[in-house]
Amino acid sequence: MAGLVDKPNRVVEYQKFFQTNSSTPLWILGGPSRKGFVALFFGGLAVGTTGAAYALTKMIKGKK
């Protein structure tokens, strides 16, 4: 329980980090783990869109 109670307050530090004037969108900021999740999400989105487009073209052509 001491790990939860004795944690330092980093609100001001995080506030300065997220309120800086940078051209990077907020959903990319946050370190390497956040960038990994974003890459995984967009990779899955690309694979899903490509698969749907491929299946749609096969259905239009009349092939199973």
PyMOL Python script that loads the backbone (N, CA, C, O; Angstrom):
from pymol import cmd

cmd.read_pdbstr("""\
ATOM      1  N   MET A   1       0.819  -1.193   0.000  1.00  0.00           N
ATOM      2  CA  MET A   1       0.000   0.000   0.000  1.00  0.00           C
ATOM      3  C   MET A   1       0.860   1.253   0.000  1.00  0.00           C
ATOM      4  O   MET A   1       0.416   2.314  -0.437  1.00  0.00           O
ATOM      5  N   ALA A   2       2.098   1.134   0.491  1.00  0.00           N
ATOM      6  CA  ALA A   2       2.974   2.304   0.561  1.00  0.00           C
ATOM      7  C   ALA A   2       3.332   2.808  -0.834  1.00  0.00           C
ATOM      8  O   ALA A   2       3.611   3.994  -1.007  1.00  0.00           O
ATOM      9  N   GLY A   3       3.329   1.921  -1.832  1.00  0.00           N
ATOM     10  CA  GLY A   3       3.635   2.347  -3.196  1.00  0.00           C
ATOM     11  C   GLY A   3       2.593   3.289  -3.763  1.00  0.00           C
ATOM     12  O   GLY A   3       2.908   4.135  -4.601  1.00  0.00           O
ATOM     13  N   LEU A   4       1.362   3.152  -3.318  1.00  0.00           N
ATOM     14  CA  LEU A   4       0.309   4.047  -3.788  1.00  0.00           C
ATOM     15  C   LEU A   4       0.272   5.354  -3.009  1.00  0.00           C
ATOM     16  O   LEU A   4      -0.045   6.404  -3.569  1.00  0.00           O
ATOM     17  N   VAL A   5       0.585   5.295  -1.754  1.00  0.00           N
ATOM     18  CA  VAL A   5       0.478   6.469  -0.895  1.00  0.00           C
ATOM     19  C   VAL A   5       1.679   7.395  -1.054  1.00  0.00           C
ATOM     20  O   VAL A   5       1.522   8.615  -1.054  1.00  0.00           O
ATOM     21  N   ASP A   6       2.866   6.834  -1.189  1.00  0.00           N
ATOM     22  CA  ASP A   6       4.087   7.629  -1.206  1.00  0.00           C
ATOM     23  C   ASP A   6       4.555   8.018  -2.606  1.00  0.00           C
ATOM     24  O   ASP A   6       5.718   8.386  -2.777  1.00  0.00           O
ATOM     25  N   LYS A   7       3.696   7.947  -3.594  1.00  0.00           N
ATOM     26  CA  LYS A   7       4.099   8.321  -4.945  1.00  0.00           C
ATOM     27  C   LYS A   7       4.228   9.835  -5.051  1.00  0.00           C
ATOM     28  O   LYS A   7       3.438  10.565  -4.453  1.00  0.00           O
ATOM     29  N   PRO A   8       5.215  10.316  -5.805  1.00  0.00           N
ATOM     30  CA  PRO A   8       5.365  11.763  -5.962  1.00  0.00           C
ATOM     31  C   PRO A   8       4.256  12.337  -6.847  1.00  0.00           C
ATOM     32  O   PRO A   8       3.741  11.655  -7.732  1.00  0.00           O
ATOM     33  N   ASN A   9       3.905  13.569  -6.602  1.00  0.00           N
ATOM     34  CA  ASN A   9       2.882  14.248  -7.380  1.00  0.00           C
ATOM     35  C   ASN A   9       3.532  14.829  -8.631  1.00  0.00           C
ATOM     36  O   ASN A   9       4.356  15.739  -8.540  1.00  0.00           O
ATOM     37  N   ARG A  10       3.172  14.316  -9.774  1.00  0.00           N
ATOM     38  CA  ARG A  10       3.785  14.745 -11.033  1.00  0.00           C
ATOM     39  C   ARG A  10       2.800  15.468 -11.939  1.00  0.00           C
ATOM     40  O   ARG A  10       2.997  15.504 -13.153  1.00  0.00           O
ATOM     41  N   VAL A  11       1.766  16.032 -11.386  1.00  0.00           N
ATOM     42  CA  VAL A  11       0.743  16.704 -12.172  1.00  0.00           C
ATOM     43  C   VAL A  11       1.335  17.892 -12.916  1.00  0.00           C
ATOM     44  O   VAL A  11       1.074  18.068 -14.106  1.00  0.00           O
ATOM     45  N   VAL A  12       2.123  18.702 -12.235  1.00  0.00           N
ATOM     46  CA  VAL A  12       2.697  19.890 -12.864  1.00  0.00           C
ATOM     47  C   VAL A  12       3.663  19.483 -13.978  1.00  0.00           C
ATOM     48  O   VAL A  12       3.698  20.113 -15.035  1.00  0.00           O
ATOM     49  N   GLU A  13       4.439  18.440 -13.741  1.00  0.00           N
ATOM     50  CA  GLU A  13       5.381  17.954 -14.758  1.00  0.00           C
ATOM     51  C   GLU A  13       4.635  17.486 -16.009  1.00  0.00           C
ATOM     52  O   GLU A  13       5.008  17.846 -17.126  1.00  0.00           O
ATOM     53  N   TYR A  14       3.584  16.686 -15.827  1.00  0.00           N
ATOM     54  CA  TYR A  14       2.797  16.211 -16.961  1.00  0.00           C
ATOM     55  C   TYR A  14       2.051  17.352 -17.644  1.00  0.00           C
ATOM     56  O   TYR A  14       1.910  17.349 -18.867  1.00  0.00           O
ATOM     57  N   GLN A  15       1.580  18.310 -16.888  1.00  0.00           N
ATOM     58  CA  GLN A  15       0.876  19.446 -17.458  1.00  0.00           C
ATOM     59  C   GLN A  15       1.807  20.243 -18.367  1.00  0.00           C
ATOM     60  O   GLN A  15       1.408  20.642 -19.461  1.00  0.00           O
ATOM     61  N   LYS A  16       3.030  20.476 -17.931  1.00  0.00           N
ATOM     62  CA  LYS A  16       4.004  21.187 -18.769  1.00  0.00           C
ATOM     63  C   LYS A  16       4.328  20.382 -20.023  1.00  0.00           C
ATOM     64  O   LYS A  16       4.499  20.950 -21.102  1.00  0.00           O
ATOM     65  N   PHE A  17       4.412  19.065 -19.881  1.00  0.00           N
ATOM     66  CA  PHE A  17       4.736  18.209 -21.021  1.00  0.00           C
ATOM     67  C   PHE A  17       3.653  18.273 -22.091  1.00  0.00           C
ATOM     68  O   PHE A  17       3.962  18.395 -23.277  1.00  0.00           O
ATOM     69  N   PHE A  18       2.398  18.193 -21.689  1.00  0.00           N
ATOM     70  CA  PHE A  18       1.317  18.142 -22.659  1.00  0.00           C
ATOM     71  C   PHE A  18       0.870  19.515 -23.145  1.00  0.00           C
ATOM     72  O   PHE A  18       0.168  19.603 -24.153  1.00  0.00           O
ATOM     73  N   GLN A  19       1.251  20.580 -22.465  1.00  0.00           N
ATOM     74  CA  GLN A  19       0.837  21.910 -22.886  1.00  0.00           C
ATOM     75  C   GLN A  19       1.932  22.666 -23.629  1.00  0.00           C
ATOM     76  O   GLN A  19       1.771  23.856 -23.900  1.00  0.00           O
ATOM     77  N   THR A  20       3.033  22.015 -23.964  1.00  0.00           N
ATOM     78  CA  THR A  20       4.070  22.687 -24.737  1.00  0.00           C
ATOM     79  C   THR A  20       3.586  22.876 -26.165  1.00  0.00           C
ATOM     80  O   THR A  20       2.752  22.119 -26.660  1.00  0.00           O
ATOM     81  N   ASN A  21       4.113  23.880 -26.804  1.00  0.00           N
ATOM     82  CA  ASN A  21       3.752  24.146 -28.191  1.00  0.00           C
ATOM     83  C   ASN A  21       4.619  23.275 -29.095  1.00  0.00           C
ATOM     84  O   ASN A  21       5.751  23.635 -29.415  1.00  0.00           O
ATOM     85  N   SER A  22       4.092  22.152 -29.495  1.00  0.00           N
ATOM     86  CA  SER A  22       4.810  21.289 -30.424  1.00  0.00           C
ATOM     87  C   SER A  22       3.865  20.920 -31.559  1.00  0.00           C
ATOM     88  O   SER A  22       2.644  20.974 -31.416  1.00  0.00           O
ATOM     89  N   SER A  23       4.447  20.549 -32.672  1.00  0.00           N
ATOM     90  CA  SER A  23       3.629  20.191 -33.829  1.00  0.00           C
ATOM     91  C   SER A  23       3.197  18.727 -33.795  1.00  0.00           C
ATOM     92  O   SER A  23       2.420  18.296 -34.647  1.00  0.00           O
ATOM     93  N   THR A  24       3.684  17.963 -32.831  1.00  0.00           N
ATOM     94  CA  THR A  24       3.319  16.553 -32.717  1.00  0.00           C
ATOM     95  C   THR A  24       1.948  16.425 -32.061  1.00  0.00           C
ATOM     96  O   THR A  24       1.711  17.023 -31.012  1.00  0.00           O
ATOM     97  N   PRO A  25       1.038  15.654 -32.664  1.00  0.00           N
ATOM     98  CA  PRO A  25      -0.278  15.469 -32.051  1.00  0.00           C
ATOM     99  C   PRO A  25      -0.179  14.765 -30.698  1.00  0.00           C
ATOM    100  O   PRO A  25       0.763  14.013 -30.451  1.00  0.00           O
ATOM    101  N   LEU A  26      -1.146  15.010 -29.837  1.00  0.00           N
ATOM    102  CA  LEU A  26      -1.117  14.450 -28.486  1.00  0.00           C
ATOM    103  C   LEU A  26      -1.223  12.936 -28.459  1.00  0.00           C
ATOM    104  O   LEU A  26      -0.696  12.307 -27.541  1.00  0.00           O
ATOM    105  N   TRP A  27      -1.885  12.331 -29.433  1.00  0.00           N
ATOM    106  CA  TRP A  27      -2.041  10.888 -29.399  1.00  0.00           C
ATOM    107  C   TRP A  27      -0.744  10.170 -29.739  1.00  0.00           C
ATOM    108  O   TRP A  27      -0.652   8.958 -29.542  1.00  0.00           O
ATOM    109  N   ILE A  28       0.265  10.881 -30.246  1.00  0.00           N
ATOM    110  CA  ILE A  28       1.567  10.276 -30.506  1.00  0.00           C
ATOM    111  C   ILE A  28       2.506  10.496 -29.328  1.00  0.00           C
ATOM    112  O   ILE A  28       3.382   9.668 -29.078  1.00  0.00           O
ATOM    113  N   LEU A  29       2.340  11.594 -28.601  1.00  0.00           N
ATOM    114  CA  LEU A  29       3.207  11.872 -27.463  1.00  0.00           C
ATOM    115  C   LEU A  29       3.001  10.829 -26.371  1.00  0.00           C
ATOM    116  O   LEU A  29       1.945  10.200 -26.305  1.00  0.00           O
ATOM    117  N   GLY A  30       3.981  10.646 -25.536  1.00  0.00           N
ATOM    118  CA  GLY A  30       3.810   9.756 -24.398  1.00  0.00           C
ATOM    119  C   GLY A  30       4.832   8.652 -24.309  1.00  0.00           C
ATOM    120  O   GLY A  30       4.723   7.802 -23.425  1.00  0.00           O
ATOM    121  N   GLY A  31       5.804   8.621 -25.166  1.00  0.00           N
ATOM    122  CA  GLY A  31       6.867   7.646 -25.030  1.00  0.00           C
ATOM    123  C   GLY A  31       6.783   6.509 -26.015  1.00  0.00           C
ATOM    124  O   GLY A  31       5.881   6.465 -26.851  1.00  0.00           O
ATOM    125  N   PRO A  32       7.726   5.584 -25.918  1.00  0.00           N
ATOM    126  CA  PRO A  32       7.797   4.496 -26.892  1.00  0.00           C
ATOM    127  C   PRO A  32       6.626   3.515 -26.821  1.00  0.00           C
ATOM    128  O   PRO A  32       6.243   2.946 -27.843  1.00  0.00           O
ATOM    129  N   SER A  33       6.058   3.311 -25.649  1.00  0.00           N
ATOM    130  CA  SER A  33       4.935   2.372 -25.566  1.00  0.00           C
ATOM    131  C   SER A  33       3.712   2.923 -26.294  1.00  0.00           C
ATOM    132  O   SER A  33       2.989   2.173 -26.951  1.00  0.00           O
ATOM    133  N   ARG A  34       3.481   4.214 -26.181  1.00  0.00           N
ATOM    134  CA  ARG A  34       2.350   4.826 -26.883  1.00  0.00           C
ATOM    135  C   ARG A  34       2.555   4.740 -28.391  1.00  0.00           C
ATOM    136  O   ARG A  34       1.613   4.460 -29.132  1.00  0.00           O
ATOM    137  N   LYS A  35       3.787   4.979 -28.846  1.00  0.00           N
ATOM    138  CA  LYS A  35       4.066   4.893 -30.278  1.00  0.00           C
ATOM    139  C   LYS A  35       3.874   3.467 -30.787  1.00  0.00           C
ATOM    140  O   LYS A  35       3.438   3.263 -31.920  1.00  0.00           O
ATOM    141  N   GLY A  36       4.195   2.493 -29.959  1.00  0.00           N
ATOM    142  CA  GLY A  36       3.981   1.102 -30.343  1.00  0.00           C
ATOM    143  C   GLY A  36       2.506   0.773 -30.497  1.00  0.00           C
ATOM    144  O   GLY A  36       2.114   0.096 -31.448  1.00  0.00           O
ATOM    145  N   PHE A  37       1.691   1.247 -29.569  1.00  0.00           N
ATOM    146  CA  PHE A  37       0.248   1.017 -29.665  1.00  0.00           C
ATOM    147  C   PHE A  37      -0.347   1.716 -30.880  1.00  0.00           C
ATOM    148  O   PHE A  37      -1.225   1.164 -31.544  1.00  0.00           O
ATOM    149  N   VAL A  38       0.121   2.921 -31.176  1.00  0.00           N
ATOM    150  CA  VAL A  38      -0.378   3.650 -32.345  1.00  0.00           C
ATOM    151  C   VAL A  38       0.009   2.909 -33.622  1.00  0.00           C
ATOM    152  O   VAL A  38      -0.809   2.777 -34.533  1.00  0.00           O
ATOM    153  N   ALA A  39       1.251   2.425 -33.694  1.00  0.00           N
ATOM    154  CA  ALA A  39       1.694   1.674 -34.870  1.00  0.00           C
ATOM    155  C   ALA A  39       0.901   0.379 -35.017  1.00  0.00           C
ATOM    156  O   ALA A  39       0.520   0.008 -36.128  1.00  0.00           O
ATOM    157  N   LEU A  40       0.651  -0.306 -33.914  1.00  0.00           N
ATOM    158  CA  LEU A  40      -0.135  -1.534 -33.950  1.00  0.00           C
ATOM    159  C   LEU A  40      -1.568  -1.256 -34.412  1.00  0.00           C
ATOM    160  O   LEU A  40      -2.125  -2.016 -35.203  1.00  0.00           O
ATOM    161  N   PHE A  41      -2.155  -0.179 -33.923  1.00  0.00           N
ATOM    162  CA  PHE A  41      -3.521   0.175 -34.313  1.00  0.00           C
ATOM    163  C   PHE A  41      -3.606   0.475 -35.804  1.00  0.00           C
ATOM    164  O   PHE A  41      -4.467  -0.063 -36.501  1.00  0.00           O
ATOM    165  N   PHE A  42      -2.708   1.339 -36.295  1.00  0.00           N
ATOM    166  CA  PHE A  42      -2.772   1.706 -37.704  1.00  0.00           C
ATOM    167  C   PHE A  42      -2.359   0.549 -38.614  1.00  0.00           C
ATOM    168  O   PHE A  42      -2.839   0.453 -39.744  1.00  0.00           O
ATOM    169  N   GLY A  43      -1.481  -0.324 -38.138  1.00  0.00           N
ATOM    170  CA  GLY A  43      -1.152  -1.521 -38.905  1.00  0.00           C
ATOM    171  C   GLY A  43      -2.360  -2.433 -39.050  1.00  0.00           C
ATOM    172  O   GLY A  43      -2.638  -2.939 -40.137  1.00  0.00           O
ATOM    173  N   GLY A  44      -3.079  -2.641 -37.948  1.00  0.00           N
ATOM    174  CA  GLY A  44      -4.300  -3.442 -38.000  1.00  0.00           C
ATOM    175  C   GLY A  44      -5.373  -2.812 -38.866  1.00  0.00           C
ATOM    176  O   GLY A  44      -6.097  -3.505 -39.581  1.00  0.00           O
ATOM    177  N   LEU A  45      -5.469  -1.499 -38.795  1.00  0.00           N
ATOM    178  CA  LEU A  45      -6.432  -0.787 -39.637  1.00  0.00           C
ATOM    179  C   LEU A  45      -6.097  -0.964 -41.114  1.00  0.00           C
ATOM    180  O   LEU A  45      -6.993  -1.166 -41.934  1.00  0.00           O
ATOM    181  N   ALA A  46      -4.817  -0.888 -41.457  1.00  0.00           N
ATOM    182  CA  ALA A  46      -4.396  -1.056 -42.850  1.00  0.00           C
ATOM    183  C   ALA A  46      -4.662  -2.477 -43.340  1.00  0.00           C
ATOM    184  O   ALA A  46      -5.136  -2.669 -44.460  1.00  0.00           O
ATOM    185  N   VAL A  47      -4.360  -3.471 -42.507  1.00  0.00           N
ATOM    186  CA  VAL A  47      -4.596  -4.866 -42.896  1.00  0.00           C
ATOM    187  C   VAL A  47      -6.090  -5.122 -43.068  1.00  0.00           C
ATOM    188  O   VAL A  47      -6.500  -5.777 -44.026  1.00  0.00           O
ATOM    189  N   GLY A  48      -6.897  -4.616 -42.158  1.00  0.00           N
ATOM    190  CA  GLY A  48      -8.340  -4.809 -42.260  1.00  0.00           C
ATOM    191  C   GLY A  48      -8.940  -4.135 -43.479  1.00  0.00           C
ATOM    192  O   GLY A  48      -9.796  -4.709 -44.152  1.00  0.00           O
ATOM    193  N   THR A  49      -8.498  -2.923 -43.767  1.00  0.00           N
ATOM    194  CA  THR A  49      -9.006  -2.202 -44.935  1.00  0.00           C
ATOM    195  C   THR A  49      -8.587  -2.898 -46.224  1.00  0.00           C
ATOM    196  O   THR A  49      -9.379  -3.021 -47.158  1.00  0.00           O
ATOM    197  N   THR A  50      -7.340  -3.351 -46.267  1.00  0.00           N
ATOM    198  CA  THR A  50      -6.859  -4.058 -47.456  1.00  0.00           C
ATOM    199  C   THR A  50      -7.618  -5.365 -47.656  1.00  0.00           C
ATOM    200  O   THR A  50      -7.988  -5.700 -48.782  1.00  0.00           O
ATOM    201  N   GLY A  51      -7.851  -6.098 -46.585  1.00  0.00           N
ATOM    202  CA  GLY A  51      -8.602  -7.349 -46.689  1.00  0.00           C
ATOM    203  C   GLY A  51     -10.037  -7.128 -47.139  1.00  0.00           C
ATOM    204  O   GLY A  51     -10.566  -7.893 -47.945  1.00  0.00           O
ATOM    205  N   ALA A  52     -10.661  -6.089 -46.621  1.00  0.00           N
ATOM    206  CA  ALA A  52     -12.038  -5.793 -47.021  1.00  0.00           C
ATOM    207  C   ALA A  52     -12.103  -5.378 -48.489  1.00  0.00           C
ATOM    208  O   ALA A  52     -13.020  -5.780 -49.204  1.00  0.00           O
ATOM    209  N   ALA A  53     -11.147  -4.586 -48.939  1.00  0.00           N
ATOM    210  CA  ALA A  53     -11.125  -4.166 -50.343  1.00  0.00           C
ATOM    211  C   ALA A  53     -10.877  -5.363 -51.258  1.00  0.00           C
ATOM    212  O   ALA A  53     -11.478  -5.461 -52.328  1.00  0.00           O
ATOM    213  N   TYR A  54     -10.000  -6.268 -50.844  1.00  0.00           N
ATOM    214  CA  TYR A  54      -9.728  -7.471 -51.635  1.00  0.00           C
ATOM    215  C   TYR A  54     -10.977  -8.345 -51.733  1.00  0.00           C
ATOM    216  O   TYR A  54     -11.324  -8.815 -52.817  1.00  0.00           O
ATOM    217  N   ALA A  55     -11.650  -8.562 -50.610  1.00  0.00           N
ATOM    218  CA  ALA A  55     -12.864  -9.380 -50.618  1.00  0.00           C
ATOM    219  C   ALA A  55     -13.966  -8.723 -51.439  1.00  0.00           C
ATOM    220  O   ALA A  55     -14.723  -9.408 -52.127  1.00  0.00           O
ATOM    221  N   LEU A  56     -14.058  -7.407 -51.371  1.00  0.00           N
ATOM    222  CA  LEU A  56     -15.078  -6.696 -52.140  1.00  0.00           C
ATOM    223  C   LEU A  56     -14.840  -6.842 -53.636  1.00  0.00           C
ATOM    224  O   LEU A  56     -15.786  -7.052 -54.395  1.00  0.00           O
ATOM    225  N   THR A  57     -13.592  -6.735 -54.067  1.00  0.00           N
ATOM    226  CA  THR A  57     -13.314  -6.897 -55.497  1.00  0.00           C
ATOM    227  C   THR A  57     -13.588  -8.326 -55.953  1.00  0.00           C
ATOM    228  O   THR A  57     -14.047  -8.533 -57.076  1.00  0.00           O
ATOM    229  N   LYS A  58     -13.316  -9.315 -55.105  1.00  0.00           N
ATOM    230  CA  LYS A  58     -13.626 -10.695 -55.478  1.00  0.00           C
ATOM    231  C   LYS A  58     -15.134 -10.906 -55.581  1.00  0.00           C
ATOM    232  O   LYS A  58     -15.597 -11.632 -56.461  1.00  0.00           O
ATOM    233  N   MET A  59     -15.904 -10.278 -54.689  1.00  0.00           N
ATOM    234  CA  MET A  59     -17.359 -10.419 -54.744  1.00  0.00           C
ATOM    235  C   MET A  59     -17.931  -9.726 -55.972  1.00  0.00           C
ATOM    236  O   MET A  59     -18.886 -10.217 -56.575  1.00  0.00           O
ATOM    237  N   ILE A  60     -17.359  -8.600 -56.340  1.00  0.00           N
ATOM    238  CA  ILE A  60     -17.846  -7.888 -57.525  1.00  0.00           C
ATOM    239  C   ILE A  60     -17.582  -8.714 -58.778  1.00  0.00           C
ATOM    240  O   ILE A  60     -18.411  -8.756 -59.688  1.00  0.00           O
ATOM    241  N   LYS A  61     -16.425  -9.369 -58.822  1.00  0.00           N
ATOM    242  CA  LYS A  61     -16.085 -10.200 -59.978  1.00  0.00           C
ATOM    243  C   LYS A  61     -16.878 -11.502 -59.999  1.00  0.00           C
ATOM    244  O   LYS A  61     -16.921 -12.168 -61.034  1.00  0.00           O
ATOM    245  N   GLY A  62     -17.501 -11.881 -58.901  1.00  0.00           N
ATOM    246  CA  GLY A  62     -18.318 -13.084 -58.839  1.00  0.00           C
ATOM    247  C   GLY A  62     -17.551 -14.329 -58.452  1.00  0.00           C
ATOM    248  O   GLY A  62     -18.047 -15.438 -58.651  1.00  0.00           O
ATOM    249  N   LYS A  63     -16.364 -14.182 -57.908  1.00  0.00           N
ATOM    250  CA  LYS A  63     -15.575 -15.335 -57.481  1.00  0.00           C
ATOM    251  C   LYS A  63     -15.695 -15.499 -55.978  1.00  0.00           C
ATOM    252  O   LYS A  63     -15.884 -14.525 -55.250  1.00  0.00           O
ATOM    253  N   LYS A  64     -15.582 -16.744 -55.515  1.00  0.00           N
ATOM    254  CA  LYS A  64     -15.668 -16.983 -54.080  1.00  0.00           C
ATOM    255  C   LYS A  64     -14.334 -17.032 -53.456  1.00  0.00           C
ATOM    256  O   LYS A  64     -14.225 -17.226 -52.245  1.00  0.00           O
TER     257      LYS A  64
END
""", "prot")
cmd.dss("prot")
cmd.show_as("cartoon", "prot")
cmd.util.cbc("prot")
cmd.orient("prot")
